[in-house]
Amino acid sequence: MKKIFATAINCMDGRVQLPVIHWLQKEALVDYVDMITEPGPNKILSENKDRAIIESIKTRVEISTKMRNSKLIAIVGHFDCAGNPTPKDIQLKEIRSAIEIVKDWNFDAKIIGLWVDENFKVSSIK
């Protein structure tokens, strides 16, 4: 039986790994999540400046989408992020901007934004 994968561009913060995996398994009905981690990836992607890190993220997303046939990419921000210590409203804007940047990579996958709050509850952002 073929297993279904999703890809998460997530913070390296260990507190948010399992909540994101569990949310994607339940809400997106996937079996596994390829986790691509950086400190504050929503900020890194939205600023679109650090070419080396962005290219590294893109390469890892490409592996997930091509080798694992992932059809869903989630970009994650979270409360109390050491790599991106900004308020929720700014992080949500960054996630939306990052979604647009990742869309330009033209992978055959849906791209969504997720927010992890202070209780480690995950929600989809609009």
C-alpha positions as a Markdown table, in Angstrom:
| # | Residue | x | y | z |
|---|---|---|---|---|
| 1 | Met | 0.0 | 0.0 | 0.0 |
| 2 | Lys | 1.4 | 3.4 | -1.0 |
| 3 | Lys | 2.0 | 5.9 | 1.8 |
| 4 | Ile | 0.9 | 9.5 | 1.4 |
| 5 | Phe | 3.4 | 12.2 | 2.3 |
| 6 | Ala | 3.2 | 15.9 | 3.0 |
| 7 | Thr | 6.1 | 18.4 | 3.4 |
| 8 | Ala | 6.4 | 20.9 | 6.3 |
| 9 | Ile | 8.7 | 23.9 | 6.1 |
| 10 | Asn | 8.8 | 24.2 | 9.9 |
| 11 | Cys | 10.9 | 25.8 | 12.6 |
| 12 | Met | 13.6 | 23.8 | 14.2 |
| 13 | Asp | 12.0 | 24.2 | 17.6 |
| 14 | Gly | 11.3 | 20.7 | 18.8 |
| 15 | Arg | 8.1 | 21.8 | 20.6 |
| 16 | Val | 6.3 | 22.3 | 17.2 |
| 17 | Gln | 7.3 | 19.2 | 15.4 |
| 18 | Leu | 4.8 | 16.7 | 16.7 |
| 19 | Pro | 1.8 | 19.1 | 16.8 |
| 20 | Val | 2.4 | 19.9 | 13.1 |
| 21 | Ile | 2.9 | 16.2 | 12.2 |
| 22 | His | -0.3 | 15.2 | 14.0 |
| 23 | Trp | -2.3 | 18.0 | 12.5 |
| 24 | Leu | -1.2 | 17.1 | 9.0 |
| 25 | Gln | -1.9 | 13.4 | 9.6 |
| 26 | Lys | -5.4 | 14.2 | 10.9 |
| 27 | Glu | -6.5 | 17.1 | 8.7 |
| 28 | Ala | -4.6 | 16.4 | 5.5 |
| 29 | Leu | -4.9 | 12.6 | 5.8 |
| 30 | Val | -1.3 | 11.9 | 5.2 |
| 31 | Asp | 0.8 | 9.1 | 6.6 |
| 32 | Tyr | 4.2 | 10.8 | 6.9 |
| 33 | Val | 5.6 | 14.3 | 7.0 |
| 34 | Asp | 8.9 | 15.3 | 5.5 |
| 35 | Met | 10.1 | 17.9 | 7.9 |
| 36 | Ile | 12.3 | 20.7 | 6.5 |
| 37 | Thr | 13.5 | 22.8 | 9.5 |
| 38 | Glu | 15.2 | 26.2 | 9.9 |
| 39 | Pro | 14.9 | 28.7 | 12.7 |
| 40 | Gly | 12.1 | 31.0 | 11.7 |
| 41 | Pro | 11.6 | 29.7 | 8.1 |
| 42 | Asn | 8.5 | 32.0 | 7.5 |
| 43 | Lys | 10.8 | 35.0 | 8.0 |
| 44 | Ile | 13.6 | 33.6 | 5.9 |
| 45 | Leu | 11.3 | 32.8 | 3.0 |
| 46 | Ser | 9.3 | 36.1 | 3.2 |
| 47 | Glu | 12.4 | 38.2 | 3.3 |
| 48 | Asn | 13.7 | 36.3 | 0.3 |
| 49 | Lys | 17.3 | 37.4 | 0.9 |
| 50 | Asp | 19.4 | 34.5 | 2.1 |
| 51 | Arg | 19.9 | 32.7 | -1.2 |
| 52 | Ala | 21.9 | 29.8 | 0.3 |
| 53 | Ile | 19.3 | 28.9 | 2.9 |
| 54 | Ile | 16.4 | 29.4 | 0.5 |
| 55 | Glu | 18.0 | 27.2 | -2.2 |
| 56 | Ser | 18.6 | 24.6 | 0.5 |
| 57 | Ile | 15.0 | 24.7 | 1.5 |
| 58 | Lys | 13.9 | 24.5 | -2.2 |
| 59 | Thr | 16.2 | 21.5 | -2.8 |
| 60 | Arg | 14.7 | 19.7 | 0.1 |
| 61 | Val | 11.2 | 20.5 | -0.9 |
| 62 | Glu | 12.0 | 19.2 | -4.4 |
| 63 | Ile | 13.2 | 15.9 | -3.0 |
| 64 | Ser | 10.0 | 15.5 | -1.0 |
| 65 | Thr | 7.7 | 16.4 | -3.8 |
| 66 | Lys | 9.6 | 14.4 | -6.5 |
| 67 | Met | 10.9 | 11.4 | -4.5 |
| 68 | Arg | 8.0 | 11.1 | -2.0 |
| 69 | Asn | 5.3 | 12.5 | -4.3 |
| 70 | Ser | 4.3 | 14.9 | -1.6 |
| 71 | Lys | 1.2 | 16.9 | -2.8 |
| 72 | Leu | 1.0 | 19.3 | 0.2 |
| 73 | Ile | 3.5 | 21.8 | 1.4 |
| 74 | Ala | 2.9 | 23.5 | 4.8 |
| 75 | Ile | 4.7 | 26.6 | 5.8 |
| 76 | Val | 4.7 | 27.0 | 9.6 |
| 77 | Gly | 5.1 | 29.8 | 12.1 |
| 78 | His | 4.7 | 29.6 | 15.8 |
| 79 | Phe | 4.4 | 31.4 | 19.1 |
| 80 | Asp | 7.6 | 32.1 | 21.1 |
| 81 | Cys | 9.9 | 31.5 | 18.1 |
| 82 | Ala | 13.5 | 32.1 | 19.0 |
| 83 | Gly | 14.5 | 32.4 | 15.3 |
| 84 | Asn | 11.7 | 34.8 | 14.5 |
| 85 | Pro | 10.7 | 36.6 | 17.8 |
| 86 | Thr | 8.0 | 38.7 | 16.3 |
| 87 | Pro | 4.3 | 39.0 | 17.1 |
| 88 | Lys | 1.7 | 36.6 | 15.6 |
| 89 | Asp | 0.3 | 39.2 | 13.2 |
| 90 | Ile | 3.7 | 39.8 | 11.6 |
| 91 | Gln | 4.4 | 36.1 | 11.4 |
| 92 | Leu | 1.1 | 35.5 | 9.7 |
| 93 | Lys | 2.0 | 38.1 | 7.1 |
| 94 | Glu | 5.3 | 36.4 | 6.6 |
| 95 | Ile | 3.7 | 33.0 | 6.2 |
| 96 | Arg | 1.4 | 34.4 | 3.5 |
| 97 | Ser | 4.3 | 36.0 | 1.7 |
| 98 | Ala | 6.3 | 32.8 | 2.0 |
| 99 | Ile | 3.4 | 30.9 | 0.4 |
| 100 | Glu | 3.6 | 33.1 | -2.6 |
| 101 | Ile | 7.3 | 32.6 | -2.9 |
| 102 | Val | 7.1 | 28.8 | -2.7 |
| 103 | Lys | 4.2 | 28.9 | -5.3 |
| 104 | Asp | 6.7 | 30.4 | -7.7 |
| 105 | Trp | 8.9 | 27.3 | -7.3 |
| 106 | Asn | 6.2 | 25.5 | -9.4 |
| 107 | Phe | 6.0 | 22.2 | -7.5 |
| 108 | Asp | 3.0 | 20.1 | -8.2 |
| 109 | Ala | 1.6 | 20.6 | -4.6 |
| 110 | Lys | -0.9 | 22.6 | -2.7 |
| 111 | Ile | 0.7 | 25.1 | -0.3 |
| 112 | Ile | -0.8 | 26.1 | 3.0 |
| 113 | Gly | 0.1 | 28.1 | 6.0 |
| 114 | Leu | -0.1 | 26.8 | 9.6 |
| 115 | Trp | 0.2 | 28.6 | 12.9 |
| 116 | Val | 1.1 | 26.9 | 16.2 |
| 117 | Asp | -0.2 | 28.8 | 19.2 |
| 118 | Glu | 1.0 | 29.1 | 22.8 |
| 119 | Asn | -0.9 | 25.9 | 23.7 |
| 120 | Phe | 0.7 | 24.1 | 20.7 |
| 121 | Lys | -2.6 | 23.9 | 18.9 |
| 122 | Val | -2.2 | 24.1 | 15.1 |
| 123 | Ser | -4.5 | 26.0 | 12.9 |
| 124 | Ser | -4.7 | 26.7 | 9.2 |
| 125 | Ile | -4.3 | 30.3 | 8.2 |
| 126 | Lys | -6.2 | 32.1 | 5.5 |
